Amino acid sequence: MIGMRSQSTAGFLGAVVAAIALAAAFIYGPSPSQLRNPTPPAAAQPQAAPAAEAAPAAPVPRGPVIREVPNN
């Protein structure tokens, strides 16, 4: 039967794609030792308190800027 041949081919290709995805998950995923013993976070560096709060910057104009031009 010709119909069964295409279904078998599709099933085989699906299994190949699934095997590649599973292999990539094992290769690029975290190792079990990393899951059991997570690395401690980096030591927090002391931050100096800001002397004065900075004023927010003026917003950047978007699009063409139209200004008044004096008529001389």
DSSP file (Angstrom, degrees, kcal/mol; ACC not computed):
  #  RESIDUE AA STRUCTURE BP1 BP2  ACC     N-H-->O    O-->H-N    N-H-->O    O-->H-N    TCO  KAPPA ALPHA  PHI   PSI    X-CA   Y-CA   Z-CA
    1    1 A M     >        0   0    0      0, 0.0     4,-0.8     0, 0.0     0, 0.0   0.000 360.0 360.0 360.0 134.3    0.0    0.0    0.0
    2    2 A I  H  >  +     0   0    0      1,-0.2     4,-1.4     2,-0.2     3,-0.3   0.857 360.0  59.6 -75.9 -35.1    1.3    3.4   -0.9
    3    3 A G  H  > S+     0   0    0      1,-0.2     4,-1.6     2,-0.2    -1,-0.2   0.878 103.2  51.8 -61.5 -38.8   -0.5    5.2    1.9
    4    4 A M  H  > S+     0   0    0      1,-0.2     4,-2.3     2,-0.2    -1,-0.2   0.820 103.4  59.6 -69.2 -29.4    1.2    3.2    4.5
    5    5 A R  H  X S+     0   0    0     -4,-0.8     4,-2.2    -3,-0.3    -1,-0.2   0.923 106.6  45.2 -65.9 -43.6    4.6    4.0    3.0
    6    6 A S  H  X S+     0   0    0     -4,-1.4     4,-2.3     2,-0.2    -1,-0.2   0.862 113.3  50.6 -69.7 -34.5    4.2    7.7    3.5
    7    7 A Q  H  X S+     0   0    0     -4,-1.6     4,-2.3     2,-0.2    -1,-0.2   0.895 110.8  49.0 -69.0 -38.5    2.9    7.3    7.0
    8    8 A S  H  X S+     0   0    0     -4,-2.3     4,-2.4     2,-0.2    -2,-0.2   0.903 111.6  49.4 -66.3 -40.3    5.9    5.1    7.9
    9    9 A T  H  X S+     0   0    0     -4,-2.2     4,-2.6     2,-0.2    -2,-0.2   0.913 111.6  48.5 -64.3 -42.6    8.2    7.7    6.4
   10   10 A A  H  X S+     0   0    0     -4,-2.3     4,-2.3     2,-0.2    -2,-0.2   0.897 111.3  50.2 -65.3 -39.9    6.6   10.5    8.4
   11   11 A G  H  X S+     0   0    0     -4,-2.3     4,-2.0     2,-0.2    -2,-0.2   0.906 111.5  48.4 -64.0 -41.5    6.7    8.4   11.6
   12   12 A F  H  X S+     0   0    0     -4,-2.4     4,-2.0     2,-0.2    -2,-0.2   0.926 112.4  47.6 -65.2 -44.9   10.4    7.7   11.1
   13   13 A L  H  X S+     0   0    0     -4,-2.6     4,-2.3     1,-0.2    -1,-0.2   0.873 110.5  52.9 -64.7 -36.4   11.2   11.4   10.4
   14   14 A G  H  X S+     0   0    0     -4,-2.3     4,-2.3     2,-0.2    -1,-0.2   0.890 108.7  49.8 -64.2 -39.2    9.2   12.4   13.4
   15   15 A A  H  X S+     0   0    0     -4,-2.0     4,-2.2     2,-0.2    -2,-0.2   0.875 110.0  51.0 -66.8 -37.0   11.3   10.0   15.6
   16   16 A V  H  X S+     0   0    0     -4,-2.0     4,-2.1     2,-0.2    -2,-0.2   0.926 111.4  47.1 -65.4 -44.6   14.5   11.4   14.1
   17   17 A V  H  X S+     0   0    0     -4,-2.3     4,-2.3     1,-0.2    -2,-0.2   0.900 112.2  50.3 -64.0 -40.9   13.4   15.0   14.9
   18   18 A A  H  X S+     0   0    0     -4,-2.3     4,-2.3     2,-0.2    -1,-0.2   0.894 109.8  50.7 -64.4 -39.7   12.4   13.9   18.5
   19   19 A A  H  X S+     0   0    0     -4,-2.2     4,-2.3     2,-0.2    -2,-0.2   0.891 110.8  49.0 -65.5 -39.3   15.8   12.2   19.0
   20   20 A I  H  X S+     0   0    0     -4,-2.1     4,-2.3     2,-0.2    -2,-0.2   0.915 111.8  48.6 -66.3 -42.5   17.6   15.3   17.9
   21   21 A A  H  X S+     0   0    0     -4,-2.3     4,-1.8     2,-0.2    -2,-0.2   0.895 112.5  48.7 -64.6 -39.7   15.6   17.5   20.2
   22   22 A L  H  X S+     0   0    0     -4,-2.3     4,-1.8     2,-0.2    -2,-0.2   0.897 111.0  50.0 -66.9 -40.5   16.1   15.2   23.1
   23   23 A A  H  X S+     0   0    0     -4,-2.3     4,-2.4     1,-0.2    -2,-0.2   0.904 110.0  50.7 -64.4 -41.1   19.9   15.1   22.5
   24   24 A A  H  X S+     0   0    0     -4,-2.3     4,-2.7     1,-0.2     5,-0.3   0.867 107.7  53.9 -65.2 -35.6   20.0   18.9   22.3
   25   25 A A  H  X S+     0   0    0     -4,-1.8     4,-1.2     1,-0.2    -1,-0.2   0.895 112.0  44.3 -65.8 -38.5   18.2   19.1   25.6
   26   26 A F  H  < S+     0   0    0     -4,-1.8    -2,-0.2     2,-0.2    -1,-0.2   0.878 116.7  46.2 -71.8 -37.3   20.7   16.8   27.3
   27   27 A I  H  < S+     0   0    0     -4,-2.4    -2,-0.2     1,-0.2    -3,-0.2   0.942 124.0  29.9 -71.6 -47.6   23.7   18.6   25.7
   28   28 A Y  H  < S+     0   0    0     -4,-2.7    -1,-0.2    -5,-0.2    -2,-0.2   0.535 103.1  91.9 -94.0  -7.5   22.7   22.2   26.4
   29   29 A G  S  < S-     0   0    0     -4,-1.2     2,-0.1    -5,-0.3    -3,-0.0  -0.310  88.7 -83.3 -82.0 169.5   20.7   21.7   29.6
   30   30 A P        -     0   0    0      0, 0.0    -1,-0.1     0, 0.0    -2,-0.1  -0.414  45.8-114.8 -71.3 148.6   22.1   21.9   33.1
   31   31 A S    >>  -     0   0    0      1,-0.1     4,-1.4    -2,-0.1     3,-0.7  -0.432  26.6-109.8 -78.2 159.1   23.8   18.8   34.5
   32   32 A P  H 3> S+     0   0    0      0, 0.0     4,-2.1     0, 0.0     5,-0.2   0.833 118.9  57.6 -59.7 -32.2   22.3   17.0   37.5
   33   33 A S  H 3> S+     0   0    0      1,-0.2     4,-2.3     2,-0.2     0, 0.0   0.860 104.4  52.0 -67.8 -32.2   25.1   18.1   39.7
   34   34 A Q  H <4 S+     0   0    0     -3,-0.7    -1,-0.2     2,-0.2     5,-0.1   0.823 109.5  50.2 -70.5 -30.0   24.2   21.7   38.9
   35   35 A L  H  < S+     0   0    0     -4,-1.4    -2,-0.2     1,-0.1    -1,-0.2   0.886 115.1  42.2 -74.0 -38.5   20.6   21.1   39.8
   36   36 A R  H  < S+     0   0    0     -4,-2.1    -2,-0.2     1,-0.2    -3,-0.2   0.880 125.9  31.9 -74.7 -38.9   21.5   19.5   43.2
   37   37 A N  S  < S-     0   0    0     -4,-2.3    -1,-0.2    -5,-0.2    -2,-0.1  -0.734  79.5-166.3-122.3  79.9   24.2   22.1   44.1
   38   38 A P        -     0   0    0      0, 0.0    -3,-0.1     0, 0.0    -4,-0.0  -0.350  31.8-102.7 -67.0 148.5   23.3   25.5   42.7
   39   39 A T        -     0   0    0     -5,-0.1     3,-0.1     1,-0.1    -5,-0.0  -0.470  39.2-111.3 -70.5 139.7   26.1   28.0   42.7
   40   40 A P        -     0   0    0      0, 0.0    -1,-0.1     0, 0.0     3,-0.1  -0.398  40.0 -97.4 -69.3 149.3   25.8   30.6   45.5
   41   41 A P        -     0   0    0      0, 0.0     3,-0.1     0, 0.0     0, 0.0  -0.296  47.9 -91.8 -65.2 153.0   25.0   34.1   44.3
   42   42 A A        -     0   0    0      1,-0.1     2,-0.1    -3,-0.1     3,-0.1  -0.281  53.0 -88.4 -63.0 149.2   27.9   36.5   44.0
   43   43 A A        -     0   0    0      1,-0.1     2,-0.3    -3,-0.1    -1,-0.1  -0.364  46.9-111.2 -62.4 134.3   28.6   38.6   47.0
   44   44 A A        -     0   0    0     -3,-0.1    -1,-0.1    -2,-0.1     3,-0.0  -0.508  29.2-135.5 -70.3 127.6   26.6   41.8   47.0
   45   45 A Q        -     0   0    0     -2,-0.3     2,-0.1     1,-0.1    -1,-0.1  -0.664  25.5-107.6 -83.9 137.1   28.9   44.8   46.4
   46   46 A P        -     0   0    0      0, 0.0     2,-0.5     0, 0.0    -1,-0.1  -0.418  33.1-145.7 -66.3 135.9   28.2   47.7   48.7
   47   47 A Q        -     0   0    0     -2,-0.1     2,-0.2    -3,-0.0    -3,-0.0  -0.864  11.5-124.8-105.1 134.6   26.6   50.6   46.8
   48   48 A A        -     0   0    0     -2,-0.5     3,-0.0     1,-0.1     0, 0.0  -0.557  31.2-112.3 -75.0 138.5   27.4   54.2   47.7
   49   49 A A        -     0   0    0     -2,-0.2     2,-0.1     1,-0.1    -1,-0.1  -0.497  36.4-107.5 -69.9 136.7   24.3   56.2   48.5
   50   50 A P        -     0   0    0      0, 0.0     3,-0.1     0, 0.0    -1,-0.1  -0.439  19.0-139.6 -67.6 138.3   23.7   58.9   45.9
   51   51 A A  S    S-     0   0    0      1,-0.3     2,-0.3    -2,-0.1    -2,-0.0   0.937  83.6  -1.5 -64.5 -48.0   24.4   62.4   47.1
   52   52 A A  S    S-     0   0    0     -3,-0.0     2,-0.3     0, 0.0    -1,-0.3  -0.994  83.8-102.0-142.9 147.4   21.4   63.9   45.4
   53   53 A E        -     0   0    0     -2,-0.3     2,-0.1    -3,-0.1    -2,-0.0  -0.542  42.4-122.5 -72.8 129.1   18.7   62.4   43.2
   54   54 A A        -     0   0    0     -2,-0.3    -1,-0.1     1,-0.1     3,-0.1  -0.428  23.6-112.7 -73.1 143.6   19.4   63.3   39.6
   55   55 A A        -     0   0    0     -2,-0.1    -1,-0.1     1,-0.1     2,-0.0  -0.501  41.2 -99.1 -71.8 143.3   16.8   65.1   37.7
   56   56 A P        -     0   0    0      0, 0.0    -1,-0.1     0, 0.0     2,-0.0  -0.361  42.1-107.9 -64.8 143.9   15.2   63.0   34.9
   57   57 A A        -     0   0    0      1,-0.1     3,-0.1    -3,-0.1    -3,-0.0  -0.352  38.1 -96.8 -70.2 151.1   16.6   63.7   31.5
   58   58 A A        -     0   0    0      1,-0.1    -1,-0.1    -2,-0.0     2,-0.0  -0.412  48.7-100.2 -66.0 142.9   14.4   65.5   29.0
   59   59 A P        -     0   0    0      0, 0.0    -1,-0.1     0, 0.0     3,-0.0  -0.343  36.7-109.8 -66.5 147.2   12.6   63.2   26.6
   60   60 A V        -     0   0    0     -3,-0.1     2,-0.1     1,-0.1    -3,-0.0  -0.622  35.3-116.7 -77.6 128.8   14.1   62.8   23.2
   61   61 A P        -     0   0    0      0, 0.0     2,-0.4     0, 0.0     4,-0.1  -0.406  28.0-149.4 -67.4 141.6   12.0   64.4   20.5
   62   62 A R        +     0   0    0      2,-0.1     0, 0.0    -2,-0.1     0, 0.0  -0.901  55.0   0.5-113.2 141.4   10.6   62.0   18.0
   63   63 A G  S    S-     0   0    0     -2,-0.4     2,-0.1     2,-0.1     0, 0.0  -0.257 113.1 -15.3  80.2-170.5    9.8   62.8   14.4
   64   64 A P        -     0   0    0      0, 0.0     2,-0.6     0, 0.0    -2,-0.1  -0.436  64.4-136.1 -70.2 138.2   10.4   66.2   12.8
   65   65 A V        -     0   0    0     -2,-0.1     2,-0.5    -4,-0.1    -2,-0.1  -0.850  17.4-162.4 -96.8 122.1   11.0   69.1   15.2
   66   66 A I        -     0   0    0     -2,-0.6     2,-0.3     0, 0.0     0, 0.0  -0.920  11.9-178.8-108.9 124.1    9.1   72.2   14.2
   67   67 A R        -     0   0    0     -2,-0.5     2,-0.2     0, 0.0    -2,-0.0  -0.859  34.1 -98.4-121.8 155.6   10.2   75.5   15.7
   68   68 A E        -     0   0    0     -2,-0.3     0, 0.0     1,-0.0     0, 0.0  -0.520  34.6-157.5 -70.8 135.2    9.0   79.1   15.4
   69   69 A V        -     0   0    0     -2,-0.2     2,-0.1     2,-0.0    -1,-0.0  -0.972  16.4-127.0-115.9 123.3   11.0   81.1   12.9
   70   70 A P        -     0   0    0      0, 0.0     2,-0.8     0, 0.0     0, 0.0  -0.407  16.6-130.0 -69.8 144.6   10.9   84.9   13.4
   71   71 A N              0   0    0      1,-0.1    -2,-0.0    -2,-0.1     0, 0.0  -0.851 360.0 360.0 -94.7 110.6    9.9   87.0   10.3
   72   72 A N              0   0    0     -2,-0.8    -1,-0.1     0, 0.0     0, 0.0   0.383 360.0 360.0-104.4 360.0   12.5   89.7    9.8
